[in-house]
Each structure stands twice: as structure tokens, then as C-alpha cells.
Amino acid sequence: MNICMIGTGYVGLVSGTCFADLGNKVFCVDKDKEKIKNLNLGISPIYEPGLDELIKKNYNVGRLKFSNNLKEAVTKSELIFICVGTPNKVNSKQVDLSYVFKAVKEVAKVAKNKKIIITKSTVPVGTGDLIDKILIKLRKKNIDVISNPEFLREGEAIRDFRFPDRIVIGSNKKIYFKILKKLYQPLINKGAKFFTTSRRGSELIKYASNAFLATKITFINELANLCEKADINVEDISLGMGSDKRIGSRFLRAGPAYGGSCFPKDTKGLVSTGEKYNSELSIVKTVIKSNENRKKLHLNRIKKILISLKKKKIAFLGVTFKPNTDDMRDSVSLKIIPYLCKNGAFVSYYDPTGAKKDFKKLKNCKFYDNINKTCKNADLIILHTEWDEFKSLEFNRIVKNKNYKIFDLRNLYNFNEMKNKKIKYFSIGRPNVN
Ligand SMILES: NC(=O)c1ccc[n+]([C@@H]2O[C@H](COP(=O)([O-])OP(=O)(O)OC[C@H]3O[C@@H](n4cnc5c(N)ncnc54)[C@H](O)[C@@H]3O)[C@@H](O)[C@H]2O)c1
């Protein structure tokens, strides 16, 4: 099939490349000229394991094209996937659909024959209906709109695309289930569940899934707070609970707070949809509040560990919201690092994906390109992102300062071993080692 992906970001680039790898001809379009120029030079705009090789392979055989020319891509394609961003509006829980609507209008302008627009972007319930209205107003009877939310995770995106738990298609016209089934048949053959529902149902499944996972994380994070006070190891609770098949162990590990480009905005987006339909979503509201509050708890804990932040040297390991991605959106580090700097601490940080523009303007913040330099003179090391390279560090060899402390937001180390090594070690939902 010939496919057009509008938006060549984390979702559009990965799914477009993977569709090409399944034998389709894919046009990845983006309004960002620099991004397309780089992609045509073989430079990927994102860090995603395995992606560079897959892009190269499919680009070289001509199945994958990168372009700013929407007209050509739309004209040559039957399926038009919308993969543009759907952030929250500024200071609001509401979803900003302006990028989606703009993309739809651009497609409508150039589409001459029959086209299917597929929303892969995460869009609130009723967005398909709103797109219909735009198309009716533009007298575009040749374009239909269906929903196909994306469930891939950054860092595991290629595997998630190739082996999804389910493929959800939402349409009010059955004919489209058949067309999309044909597109996804290679994945269905490998065991992916092909699930069809109404367009609104499909839109809600995506928000409901993300809100549920965010709730699971928040639940164990709150239990971690209790464990810290009651001298219990939260990992035993995760294991004891997660072994129950009805509960499951995934997304049940205590940590900093959920972040990233999806959970924070999608929980808010779901609450906003609830408000629109006058339907109270009190659990999701509480989850959002608890997650925000959690960041303050960490700041207080750091202050307690160091007594005073003034002139303290803090090494920060990992700043992205999770490992194997360069995505900084809504990362907890964006709250912690500026706070530490503003309160007189000196922050040295390291991340395998390099320096971040988010911290460039901070006075007391410096990027180092390796772990040893970052930690050398630290009073406190904060382990923030679970990159593999942070999991077996010999702190007593790396750090010069004899009285250094560690705050491990990911419970990467065994606290009994830290005790044996006489390291002052603080972690999440487990006894402190002082
Ligand atoms: N990032 C994830 O892990 C993930 C997972 C599942 C679903 N989603 C959803 O997918 C959508 C896209 O997310 P993302 O992380 O890929 O966003 P992104 O910001 O990485 O990419 C969006 C891209 O769209 C481009 N764009 C915007 N308007 C355009 C237009 N009119 N024409 C051409 N290009 C245009 C932007 O330049 C940008 O490159 C969002 O709705 C998100 O919620 C994201």
C-alpha cells in the first residue's frame, strides 16, 4: 500500500519506517524543513534503538521517502496517517487539537480522489466527529476519517510496533476494518490482536489505557511513601502484589513520578473529556495531583539528606524521563535540577543522549560527557534515569569526597550491599542506609 505519515516525530517516524519495512511505500512528511533535510542525509532526529539501521535499509531500497511536499505524498497515497503532536493547551487540561485540524485542512486542500485519514495521534473522544465537520464544511466527501491510536513506547518502539498486544481500529463504517486489517495482516499473523470498535470507542481506549497505567504507577508510588515510614521494602509489595495475575507486575515499580510525552498530558486530557461530558473522573484527577505532589516530596527529601543545598555539589545521572530515549518532555529532572540550582547547589549532570537545551540557561548547571567526571567531587549523587550504564557503578572508586551520599530514585542498588560498603544510601520505599 502507499501510505503518507503526517508528522515525522517519535510516532510518525517509527511507525512510518516500520510500515515501509513491511513492504509498503511510505511518504513521511513534516513541516520541519531541518528535520526532513537531516533525514534525507541519514541523520535521525530522535534517539530510538534500532531505528537508524531500519531507516537506512528502507530508504536505500526506495520504500521510505522524507519530504516537506504534502501534496505529492497525499496524491500518491491511499492512507493518510495523522501523527502530529496533541499537547495540552497552555495552563489548561484541554487538548490542543490545532496541529491535527491544520493537517486535516492541508490534506483536504490537495486530496482529489478517495482518501482515508487515520488519526494515529492521541486525540480526545469526538475528534473524529470534529474532523468530519471540517471536511463537510470544505465539501470533501471523498475523505473519510478513522481512528487507529498508537501504543508504542519510546525506547522499545520498534519492538512494540512489530509485536503489539493489540491493534485498535475505530470506525463507524465496517469497510475500513477490512482495509486496515490488510495493512496490519503481517503483524496479525505474528499474534497481534486486531480489535475493532466505534471511532469514539477507539479514541477513548487510548486515553483510558494511559490513565490506567499512570494510576498503577501512582498507586505503588504512594505505597512507597508508606513503606518508607513503616520500615517496609516496597519491592516486596510490588512482587507480592504483581505475582497475582489479576494485578500483574508491570508498571508496579516505585520511582520518581511518571513523566514523558504521554501520561502527564493524556491523564489531563481524559479529565478534560470527562468535564466536557459532565462525567466525574475523580480517580484520574487524584492521580494527577498525587504525581505532581510527588516531585515536591523528592525536593524535600533531597533537602533533608543534604541539610542545606547551599554550595553543595550534586551529580545528576540521567535526565530523560526514561532510558533508551532522548525525550525530555515532562521529565522529573526538569523540576528537580532547576530547583537545586536556584537554591544554591552546583549541579553536574550526565545523560547518554547528551547535553539538554532545557538546562542551558541555568547558572550552576554543567553537562559532563562521562559518569566519572560528573560524580568526582559530588556531595550527593542522584540516580534519576534507569540507563543500564548506571547499574553497576563502583561509587567508592569514582567519588573523591569521602562523605558523599546517594539518592537512588530507581532503586538500582541493593541497600544491604550499600550498607556493607558503608555508603550513605537513600532510595524509594526502602529503609535508608545511613
Ligand atoms: N511519543 C510517544 O511515545 C507516543 C506514543 C503513542 C502515541 N503518541 C501520540 O502520537 C502523537 C505524536 O507524538 P510524537 O511524540 O510523535 O510527537 P512529536 O512532537 O515527536 O512529532 C510531531 C511531529 O509533527 C510535525 N507536524 C506538526 N504539524 C504538522 C503538519 N501540519 N504537517 C506536517 N508535520 C507536522 C512536527 O513538526 C513534529 O515533527 C501525539 O498525539 C502523541 O500523544 C506518542
The ligand as a Gaussian input file, in Angstrom:
#p B3LYP/6-31G(d) Opt

LIG

0 1
 N        5.832000       9.704000      21.796000
 C        5.211000       8.581000      22.150000
 O        5.773000       7.708000      22.795000
 C        3.776000       8.361000      21.730000
 C        3.211000       7.083000      21.855000
 C        1.892000       6.898000      21.462000
 C        1.157000       7.949000      20.973000
 N        1.713000       9.193000      20.871000
 C        0.920000      10.282000      20.311000
 O        1.328000      10.492000      18.949000
 C        1.244000      11.888000      18.621000
 C        2.587000      12.370000      18.133000
 O        3.501000      12.271000      19.194000
 P        5.076000      12.395000      18.956000
 O        5.725000      12.109000      20.242000
 O        5.457000      11.618000      17.756000
 O        5.189000      13.963000      18.612000
 P        6.439000      14.753000      18.050000
 O        6.338000      16.116000      18.605000
 O        7.690000      13.964000      18.240000
 O        6.183000      14.795000      16.461000
 C        5.172000      15.529000      15.868000
 C        5.674000      15.997000      14.510000
 O        4.592000      16.534000      13.756000
 C        5.077000      17.588000      12.959000
 N        3.937000      18.368000      12.484000
 C        3.070000      19.116000      13.206000
 N        2.132000      19.668000      12.394000
 C        2.405000      19.227000      11.132000
 C        1.810000      19.433000       9.869000
 N        0.716000      20.171000       9.729000
 N        2.375000      18.844000       8.801000
 C        3.483000      18.095000       8.907000
 N        4.079000      17.856000      10.087000
 C        3.557000      18.416000      11.180000
 C        6.055000      18.299000      13.873000
 O        6.957000      19.101000      13.169000
 C        6.724000      17.102000      14.564000
 O        7.879000      16.700000      13.868000
 C        0.728000      12.584000      19.878000
 O       -0.664000      12.677000      19.796000
 C        1.112000      11.625000      20.981000
 O        0.279000      11.732000      22.105000
 C        3.009000       9.422000      21.227000

